[in-house]
């Protein structure tokens, strides 16, 4: 059985590679259907990735558009050294990081008259909390998980680069170490080091919050965390504190 499963896995990988090669060929030939597929397949994941780096919906939308423009223009230079997904994610992280640097140099000096995006129900747009609600849970579970996830996302925004992008790619995008290394163009050792430091920075930022709300929400305190091996882990829809 193990041998059969291995052969099947290999066949599946070969099939996926052949499919991607065919799609890339269509993209290079200027196929409108192929470009429509590309946008349908990657637009939402890329927007989510960019938004988590930038945290501003308008900036994320503009940057996502710029990412796909660069993908379309650069497709002729894509030679398949990495997967199509890895190549697109690399462009997205690069564009988002550039946009974030620009923001800190210029836009951060401006005073906005718009309401904050995450101020709750008073805001006109979809808030981070609303986006992370799991409708299958009970109202109390929704509120508790929503609060934790929103707080984790908020603290994650304060983690400096490049640790922040590494945590996002690993714990939110669930990419492998090898994929992250290709996206960020660094070694595996660097990926693991940045991930460790990023997670530790996030854990420290959340320590006081967990002490305050842990008993009410059923989360372990930092002291209990030490003995049980509790850590920040990824979950569907975001990061959460898990044991």
BELBELRA-V563715 format. One record per backbone hydrogen bond with DSSP energy under -0.5 kcal/mol. NH is the residue of the N-H (numbers start at 0). CO is the residue of the C=O. If there is no record, write none. Layout:
NH	CO
NH	CO
This chain:
4	0
5	1
6	2
7	3
8	4
9	5
10	6
11	7
12	8
13	9
14	10
15	11
16	12
17	13
18	14
19	15
20	16
21	17
22	18
23	19
24	20
25	21
26	22
27	23
28	24
29	26
30	25
34	30
35	31
36	32
37	33
38	34
39	35
40	36
41	37
42	38
45	41
46	42
47	43
48	44
49	45
50	46
51	47
52	48
53	49
54	50
56	54
59	55
60	56
61	57
62	58
63	59
64	60
65	61
66	62
67	63
68	64
69	65
70	66
71	67
72	68
73	69
74	70
74	71
76	73
77	74
78	76
86	82
87	83
88	84
89	85
90	86
91	87
92	88
93	89
94	90
95	91
96	92
97	93
98	94
99	95
100	96
101	97
102	98
103	99
104	100
105	101
106	101
107	102
108	105
109	106
111	109
118	115
122	119
130	126
131	127
131	128
132	129
134	132
136	133
141	137
142	138
143	139
144	140
145	141
146	142
147	143
148	144
149	145
150	146
151	147
152	148
153	149
154	150
155	151
156	152
157	154
158	155
162	159
163	159
165	161
166	162
167	163
168	164
169	165
170	166
171	166
171	167
172	167
174	168
179	175
180	176
181	177
182	178
183	179
184	180
185	180
190	186
191	187
192	188
193	189
194	190
195	191
196	192
197	193
198	194
199	195
200	196
201	197
202	198
203	199
204	200
205	201
206	202
206	203
207	203
209	205
210	206
211	207
212	208
213	209
216	212
217	213
218	213
224	220
225	221
226	222
227	223
228	224
229	224
230	241
232	230
232	239
234	237
237	234
239	232
241	230
241	239
